[in-house]
């Protein structure tokens, strides 16, 4: 736990990071991700709780091993290279031992990251991607058991980011290093992580493999963090939620409870044949609801269509592969894929 003045910033966070695996701390800015990393690194002291590495206590509220003796590597967004030191000197900065051993370790790491020819160069002579690789080599030099990474790829342009990110994590996995990486970008976490810990308000609200986090979210906000969402309101009667899109199973939810049906835009189905004309169609995915097109945009590999729904005037979004750009005010029938809907009692996951 960690407080700043009277504000609780990190609250009862418990994590286990395994060798050779990447765990992502994922959450919005200000949720406590970086503070958690700083406490593990020893840059900040926790107010309560313990930190263990390889079965050894390294910190509690009384006992504290200094950061330089924790066998923990650090990588940050700005790389933090020393501008007055050469690439080789930057990599060897945290190494101990005789000069020959240090030189051999530097040569080994620079070869591994493809920068052996830049050993005598200075950071300002390198590109952003090359500086990132120098920072990785320097962090790996002391052979850390854990690597802490605070959004280290956010300073790179999109063209470089994917390749350098994958290359970096491949090296860390080869070294059997446990990686704890902070990011606020869901796509980055899904791409990199073996395990995701979703943070909100200083707490971990859900933890698991990326597939499970995405497909079995704990609440509405967890769904919304990974994608746009549509929300349909209903009320439960006899374990069934009554909505404009028909009934939804609501096992264990008491009668009279208001609920929200949450669905992502890619799982909203459009009845292209009827186009909102004639009586409401009978469709296997439940009851259809009618809306009129308010806006349609092509966004690369798919089209995003926004509807204003007849039943309450709310805006509903659907994505369609390839180009689909219906005219404004075109009426259409929509249905929801039942197997892709999430049902939550009202109030669950609504907190900031």
URWO-V106300 format. One record per pair of residues at least 4 apart in sequence whose ideal C-beta (glycine too) atoms are under 7 Angstrom apart, sorted by the first residue. I is the first residue (numbers start at 1). J is the second residue. If there is no record, write none. Layout:
BEGIN
i->(I | I)
j->(J | J)
END
This chain:
BEGIN
i->(1 | 1 | 1 | 1 | 1 | 1 | 1 | 2 | 2 | 2 | 2 | 2 | 2 | 2 | 3 | 3 | 3 | 3 | 4 | 8 | 9 | 9 | 9 | 10 | 10 | 10 | 10 | 11 | 11 | 12 | 13 | 13 | 13 | 15 | 15 | 17 | 17 | 17 | 17 | 18 | 19 | 19 | 19 | 20 | 20 | 21 | 21 | 21 | 22 | 22 | 22 | 22 | 22 | 22 | 23 | 23 | 23 | 23 | 23 | 23 | 24 | 24 | 24 | 24 | 24 | 24 | 25 | 25 | 25 | 25 | 25 | 25 | 26 | 26 | 26 | 26 | 26 | 26 | 26 | 27 | 27 | 27 | 27 | 27 | 27 | 28 | 29 | 31 | 31 | 31 | 31 | 32 | 32 | 32 | 33 | 33 | 33 | 34 | 34 | 34 | 35 | 35 | 36 | 37 | 37 | 37 | 37 | 37 | 38 | 38 | 39 | 39 | 39 | 40 | 40 | 40 | 41 | 41 | 41 | 41 | 42 | 42 | 42 | 42 | 43 | 45 | 48 | 50 | 50 | 50 | 51 | 51 | 52 | 52 | 52 | 53 | 53 | 53 | 53 | 53 | 54 | 57 | 58 | 58 | 59 | 59 | 59 | 65 | 65 | 71 | 71 | 72 | 72 | 72 | 73 | 73 | 73 | 73 | 73 | 74 | 74 | 75 | 75 | 75 | 75 | 75 | 75 | 76 | 76 | 76 | 77 | 77 | 77 | 77 | 77 | 78 | 79 | 79 | 79 | 81 | 81 | 81 | 81 | 81 | 82 | 82 | 83 | 83 | 83 | 85 | 85 | 85 | 86 | 86 | 86 | 86 | 86 | 87 | 87 | 87 | 87 | 87 | 87 | 88 | 88 | 88 | 88 | 89 | 90 | 90 | 91 | 91 | 91 | 91 | 91 | 91 | 91 | 92 | 92 | 92 | 93 | 94 | 94 | 94 | 95 | 95 | 95 | 95 | 97 | 97 | 99 | 100 | 101 | 102 | 103 | 104 | 105 | 105 | 106 | 107 | 107 | 108 | 109 | 109 | 109 | 109 | 110 | 110 | 110 | 110 | 111 | 112 | 113 | 113 | 113 | 114 | 115 | 115 | 115 | 118 | 118 | 121 | 121 | 123 | 123 | 126 | 126 | 126 | 128 | 128 | 128 | 129 | 129 | 129 | 129 | 130 | 131 | 132 | 132 | 132 | 132 | 133 | 134 | 135 | 136 | 136 | 136 | 137 | 139 | 139 | 140 | 144 | 145 | 146 | 146 | 146 | 147 | 147 | 147 | 148 | 149 | 149 | 149 | 150 | 151 | 151 | 153 | 153 | 153 | 156 | 156 | 156 | 157 | 160 | 161 | 162 | 163 | 164 | 165 | 165 | 166 | 167 | 168 | 169 | 169 | 170 | 171 | 172 | 172 | 181 | 183 | 183 | 185 | 186 | 186 | 186 | 187 | 188 | 189 | 189 | 190 | 190 | 193 | 195 | 195 | 195 | 196 | 196 | 196 | 196 | 197 | 197 | 198 | 198 | 198 | 198 | 198 | 198 | 199 | 199 | 200 | 200 | 201 | 201 | 205 | 205 | 206 | 206 | 206 | 208 | 208 | 209 | 210 | 211 | 212 | 213 | 214 | 217 | 217 | 217 | 218 | 219 | 219 | 219 | 220 | 220 | 220 | 220 | 220 | 220 | 220 | 221 | 221 | 222 | 223 | 223 | 223 | 224 | 227 | 228 | 228 | 228 | 229 | 229 | 229 | 230 | 230 | 230 | 230 | 230 | 231 | 231 | 232 | 232 | 232 | 232 | 233 | 233 | 234 | 234 | 234 | 234 | 234 | 234 | 235 | 235 | 235 | 235 | 236 | 236 | 236 | 236 | 236 | 236 | 236 | 236 | 236 | 237 | 237 | 238 | 239 | 239 | 239 | 239 | 240 | 240 | 240 | 240 | 241 | 241 | 241 | 241 | 241 | 241 | 242 | 243 | 243 | 244 | 244 | 245 | 245 | 245 | 245 | 245 | 246 | 246 | 248 | 248 | 248 | 250 | 250 | 253 | 253 | 253 | 257 | 258 | 259 | 259 | 259 | 259 | 260 | 260 | 261 | 261 | 262 | 262 | 262 | 263 | 263 | 263 | 263 | 263 | 264 | 265 | 265 | 265 | 265 | 266 | 267 | 267 | 267 | 268 | 268 | 268 | 268 | 269 | 269 | 269 | 269 | 270 | 270 | 270 | 270 | 271 | 271 | 271 | 271 | 271 | 274 | 274 | 274 | 275 | 275 | 275 | 276 | 276 | 276 | 276 | 280 | 280 | 281 | 281 | 283 | 283 | 285 | 285 | 285 | 285 | 286 | 286 | 286 | 288 | 288 | 288 | 289 | 289 | 289 | 290 | 290 | 290 | 291 | 291 | 291 | 291 | 291 | 291 | 291 | 292 | 292 | 292 | 292 | 292 | 293 | 293 | 293 | 293 | 293 | 293 | 293 | 293 | 294 | 294 | 294 | 294 | 294 | 295 | 296 | 296 | 296 | 296 | 297 | 297 | 298 | 298 | 298 | 299 | 299 | 302 | 302 | 302 | 303 | 303 | 303 | 303 | 303 | 304 | 304 | 305 | 305 | 305 | 305 | 306 | 306 | 307 | 307 | 307 | 308 | 308 | 309 | 309 | 309 | 316 | 318 | 320 | 326 | 336 | 337 | 344 | 344)
j->(10 | 11 | 12 | 46 | 47 | 48 | 49 | 9 | 10 | 35 | 39 | 44 | 46 | 47 | 7 | 8 | 9 | 47 | 9 | 202 | 32 | 35 | 202 | 32 | 35 | 36 | 202 | 202 | 203 | 203 | 36 | 203 | 204 | 23 | 197 | 23 | 146 | 178 | 180 | 178 | 176 | 177 | 178 | 173 | 176 | 178 | 194 | 195 | 169 | 179 | 181 | 192 | 193 | 194 | 179 | 180 | 193 | 194 | 195 | 197 | 181 | 183 | 189 | 192 | 193 | 196 | 33 | 36 | 180 | 182 | 197 | 199 | 183 | 186 | 189 | 196 | 197 | 198 | 199 | 31 | 33 | 184 | 198 | 199 | 200 | 184 | 184 | 199 | 200 | 201 | 202 | 36 | 199 | 202 | 37 | 182 | 199 | 38 | 150 | 182 | 39 | 44 | 40 | 41 | 148 | 150 | 180 | 182 | 43 | 44 | 44 | 46 | 51 | 51 | 72 | 148 | 67 | 72 | 74 | 148 | 59 | 66 | 67 | 70 | 67 | 64 | 61 | 57 | 59 | 60 | 58 | 59 | 56 | 57 | 58 | 58 | 70 | 71 | 145 | 146 | 145 | 63 | 65 | 70 | 63 | 64 | 65 | 69 | 70 | 144 | 145 | 144 | 146 | 148 | 139 | 140 | 144 | 147 | 148 | 139 | 148 | 135 | 136 | 139 | 147 | 149 | 152 | 80 | 150 | 152 | 150 | 151 | 152 | 154 | 155 | 155 | 131 | 132 | 135 | 90 | 123 | 131 | 134 | 135 | 90 | 93 | 122 | 123 | 124 | 89 | 90 | 93 | 90 | 119 | 120 | 121 | 122 | 91 | 115 | 118 | 119 | 121 | 134 | 92 | 106 | 119 | 120 | 93 | 134 | 138 | 106 | 109 | 110 | 134 | 137 | 138 | 141 | 102 | 106 | 141 | 138 | 138 | 141 | 142 | 102 | 105 | 141 | 142 | 101 | 102 | 103 | 104 | 105 | 106 | 107 | 108 | 109 | 141 | 110 | 111 | 116 | 112 | 113 | 137 | 140 | 141 | 115 | 116 | 119 | 137 | 116 | 171 | 133 | 136 | 137 | 133 | 130 | 133 | 134 | 126 | 130 | 125 | 126 | 131 | 134 | 130 | 131 | 134 | 132 | 155 | 156 | 133 | 156 | 160 | 164 | 134 | 135 | 136 | 152 | 156 | 164 | 137 | 138 | 139 | 140 | 168 | 171 | 141 | 144 | 147 | 175 | 177 | 178 | 177 | 178 | 180 | 172 | 177 | 179 | 180 | 179 | 181 | 182 | 182 | 182 | 183 | 161 | 164 | 165 | 160 | 161 | 164 | 161 | 164 | 165 | 166 | 167 | 168 | 169 | 192 | 170 | 171 | 172 | 173 | 192 | 174 | 175 | 177 | 179 | 192 | 188 | 189 | 189 | 190 | 225 | 226 | 191 | 192 | 193 | 196 | 210 | 214 | 210 | 207 | 208 | 209 | 207 | 208 | 210 | 213 | 204 | 207 | 204 | 205 | 206 | 213 | 222 | 225 | 203 | 204 | 205 | 221 | 351 | 352 | 218 | 222 | 213 | 218 | 222 | 212 | 213 | 213 | 214 | 215 | 216 | 217 | 226 | 222 | 223 | 342 | 222 | 344 | 348 | 349 | 224 | 260 | 262 | 344 | 348 | 349 | 350 | 225 | 349 | 349 | 229 | 262 | 342 | 229 | 264 | 264 | 265 | 317 | 262 | 263 | 264 | 263 | 265 | 268 | 316 | 317 | 260 | 262 | 243 | 244 | 245 | 261 | 258 | 260 | 241 | 242 | 243 | 248 | 259 | 261 | 241 | 242 | 256 | 258 | 240 | 241 | 250 | 253 | 254 | 255 | 256 | 257 | 259 | 242 | 255 | 255 | 249 | 250 | 251 | 253 | 247 | 248 | 249 | 250 | 247 | 248 | 250 | 259 | 261 | 343 | 247 | 248 | 261 | 289 | 311 | 286 | 287 | 289 | 335 | 336 | 286 | 287 | 261 | 341 | 343 | 259 | 343 | 257 | 259 | 345 | 345 | 346 | 343 | 344 | 345 | 346 | 344 | 346 | 341 | 343 | 341 | 342 | 344 | 267 | 268 | 336 | 340 | 341 | 340 | 304 | 317 | 318 | 319 | 319 | 336 | 337 | 340 | 316 | 318 | 334 | 336 | 285 | 334 | 335 | 337 | 318 | 320 | 332 | 334 | 281 | 283 | 288 | 332 | 333 | 278 | 281 | 333 | 330 | 331 | 332 | 290 | 331 | 332 | 333 | 288 | 333 | 288 | 333 | 288 | 335 | 335 | 336 | 337 | 338 | 335 | 336 | 338 | 333 | 334 | 335 | 309 | 311 | 334 | 310 | 331 | 333 | 307 | 308 | 309 | 310 | 316 | 332 | 334 | 307 | 308 | 329 | 330 | 331 | 305 | 307 | 326 | 327 | 328 | 329 | 330 | 332 | 306 | 307 | 308 | 315 | 328 | 306 | 303 | 305 | 325 | 326 | 303 | 304 | 303 | 323 | 325 | 303 | 304 | 319 | 320 | 321 | 319 | 320 | 323 | 324 | 325 | 317 | 319 | 318 | 320 | 324 | 326 | 315 | 317 | 316 | 332 | 334 | 313 | 315 | 313 | 314 | 316 | 334 | 334 | 324 | 330 | 341 | 341 | 348 | 349)
END
